[in-house]
Amino acid sequence: MDRRTLLRLGAVGALAPIAAPAWAQETGRTFDAADFGAAPNTDAVQTRALQAAIDAASGAGGGTVVLKPGVYRSGSLFVKSNVTLNIGRGATLKGVTDLNAYPMVRTRVAGIEMDWPAGLLNIYQQTNARITGEGLVDGDGKVFWDSYWALRREYDPKDLRWAADYDCRRPRLIHIYDADKAEVSGLNLARSGFWTVHVCYSRDVKVADLIIRNNIGGRGPSTDGVDIDSSERVLVERCDLAVNDDALCIKAGRDWDGLRVARPCREVKIRDCIVRDALAGMTFGSETSGGFHDIEVSGLRIEYPVPLGIFFKSGHTRGGIISGIRIRDVHLQDVATLMRVNLNWYPNYSYAQIPPGIASPPDYWTALATPVPREQGIPSIRDVRMANIKAVGGKIGFEAAAYAEAPLEDFRFDNLDWDVREAGTIANARDWRFTNCRIDTLDGTGPKVTASTGVTGLA
C-alpha cells in the first residue's frame, strides 16, 4: 500500500476519495525551481531562488512551482494567488534557524493582533493558492524551543508567565492569513518552531492528508497541529498528528483584543483524523472571544499517550459564545480524561497583569492586560451534541464545570460507550440529556452532578 492508503487505514479505515473543489485544480504551466537557481543539498540558503520561482509563476498568471528531490534550506516563502507550490516526494524544505530569515508581518498570535515573524510557508492575503506534495517541511525548531524555555526561566519568577509566549517570537511552519480558497495537502510536517498550521481570518480553506511529527529531538512548546482561528468554511481531513500541545484546535481571539475584533470561527469540518500524541486531541479555545458556531468533528481517533480527549477551555476574561458543536464517531484509546470543560484555565497564563515599575510596556502587553468586565468576559457554551463516542481504558469520564451565571446549556449525548475507572464530575450544567449511554466504571456509579438542573438519562 502507498503512504496515503496507510494513513487512511490507520485513522478510520478505508475511505472513498474525495474530489478536490473546482477552485483547487492546478492551472498554468510548471516552473522548476532549479531553473531559478534553487540548489538542493548545499549550505547556501535558497530563499531568494525559491521565491523567484513563485513570483515568476504569479507573474505568468498562475502555475505550479516544483521542488525536485533534495534538501532546500530556506527562510520565509510567500505563495501567491493562483500558484501551487509542490514539494515533491524526496524533497525537503528545511527552515533556517536565524529568526531574521522570517520577516515581521501583521497577524494574530495566540488571540492578539500583533507583528510576528512570518511562517516558513505563507499564504498571506492571497486567493486560490496551494501548498501540496508528499515531501517534507522541516522547521528545525529546537533552537526556537530552547529560546522559549530560556525566556520562561527569566519571566516566571517575575510573574510574567503570560507574556512569554508573545515576547519569544517563533515562526509557525505554515501560515494562512486573510486568504480565500487556499489549500495545504499531502505533506509531511515536522519540528515546527511554534504552531504548525495556522489558518487565520481566512475563508474556504482545505487542510488534508498531512502527517505532522513535532516531537523529534525534543518536545517543542506550543507546537499545536492545526489551529483554525476566526475563519469560516474550513475543511480539515485525513491528518495524522503527533505534537506537544493541542492537536486540533478552534480559536477566535483573546480577551479585550479578541472582543474588539469580534470575528467568529464558523462552518468548520474536521473529519477522519488520528491523534497519536498531544496534550489534547480536540480543543475548543482557550481563545474564545469571537465565538464558535457550526463546528463538526467526526471520524476522530485519539490514542495513548494523549492525556485529554475533548477539551473546552477558556477564562473569565475571554467571553464569546460557543454553540452548534457536533462531535460524532470518535474513538478514544487509553486516554486518561475523556472530556473536560475548564473555563478558568491556567490562570498564570490566562490573566495578564503588568507588574509595577514597567513604564512603557509593549502595545500587545497593554492589550493583554486591558480589563474586561465580568458580564463580557464570562464565556457561554450551549447546543453541543456528542454521538457515537467510544472510549476504552480511560481513567476519568467528565471533568466539566462552568460559572453559575452561564451554565453549560443544552448538551445531548447519544450512544456513549465508555470504559473508565471513574465517571467524573459535572457541575453548572443545565438541560443535559443522555440517551442510550453506557459509562462502565469500577464502582458502578455514574458522574457526580452538582449545581445543575435538568440532567437526565444517567443510570
Helices and strands as residue ranges (DSSP letters): H 3-11, G 22-24, E 29-32, G 33-36, H 47-59, E 63-67, E 70-74, E 77-78, E 83-87, E 91-95, G 99-101, E 104-109, E 112-117, E 121-124, E 127-132, E 136-138, H 142-155, G 156-158, H 161-167, E 174-177, E 180-185, E 188-190, E 197-200, E 203-208, E 211-213, E 226-229, E 232-237, E 240-242, E 246-251, H 255-261, E 265-271, E 274-277, E 280-284, E 292-303, E 308-313, E 321-333, E 337-342, H 347-350, H 363-369, H 374-377, E 380-400, E 408-427, E 429-435, E 438-440, E 448-450, E 453-456
